[in-house]
């Protein structure tokens, strides 16, 4: 996973050209596509006790994720990490019952 995130870090640096988001100064389609997975990333970090978005390894990506998560267009609509964890537990229960 570390290699994948390193490639994503490099892509962010190249695409953003020093701006806050992949597309520049404002959230674009690519930010939304990738940002929609941040809840799951944070949930996996929490459930597995790992740090996928490690600031020492992918600092630009971590800063982007923080900005994306806090953006006014996102902050009120993105479910919290606890909701993703609850959903994962419910899926696990359903699959265990089969």
N, C-alpha and C positions, 0 to 999 in steps of 0.2 A: 504494500500500500504506500509505503514511503516513496518509492520510485514514481508512482502515479501522481502523488501530491507534488513531488518535485517538478514533474513535467507540467502540471497545472500551474504551479508557481511561475515557471518560466513563461508559460503562455500568458498568464496575467500581466507580467512585466512587459512583454512584447505588445500585447493588445492594448493595454491601458495607456502606454506611453507616459507613465508618471502621473496619470489621473487617478481618480478614486474608484472607478468601475471599469469593467472589461471594455465597455464601449466609449469610455471617456469620463466626462463630468457628471453624467446622470446614468441611472439604471437603464440598461438595455435588455434586449431579449436574452442574450447569453447570461447576463447577471441573474435574471429571473429563472432561467433553466437550471443553472447551477445552484443558485441560492435556495431553490425549492427543496434541495436535498440537505440543507444545513441542519434542519431539525433532526433528521435521521442520524447525521454525523454526530451531533451532540448527544443523542440518545445512545448510540453505540459506544461513544466514549464513556458515558456514565455507566452503562450496563456492563461493559467489559473492563472498566477500570484502566483504559488506555487513553493516550492523548494523540489523536490523529492529526489535528491541526496544531502542531507544535511551533510556537513562535520562533524558536531557535532554528528550526529547519525550513519553515515556509512563512517568514514574517510578513511578506506582502499579501499572501493569501489570508492569513489570520486577520490582518488589518482590514482587508476587503470584507471578510465575513462579518466582522464587528460592525463595519459601516452599513453593510446590507441589512443585517439583523435590526439595527437601530433606525433605519430609514423610516420616515413617517408613512410611506406607502406600504411598509412591510410590518412594522412593529405591532400594530393592533390586529393584524390578520394572520400572522404566523403563530401556529399553536406552540405552546411552551414545550420544553423537553419532556416534562412529566406526561404530557398527553401522548407523545410518541412512545414513551416507555409503557404506559397503560395499554396502548393499542398493541404493542409487541407482545405484552403479557396475555392479552385477550386472544391474539392469534395463536400463541403457544398453547393455550388452553383448548382452543378449538381443534388444533391439529392433534393434540394428545388424546382427545376424545374420539378421534376417528379410528 
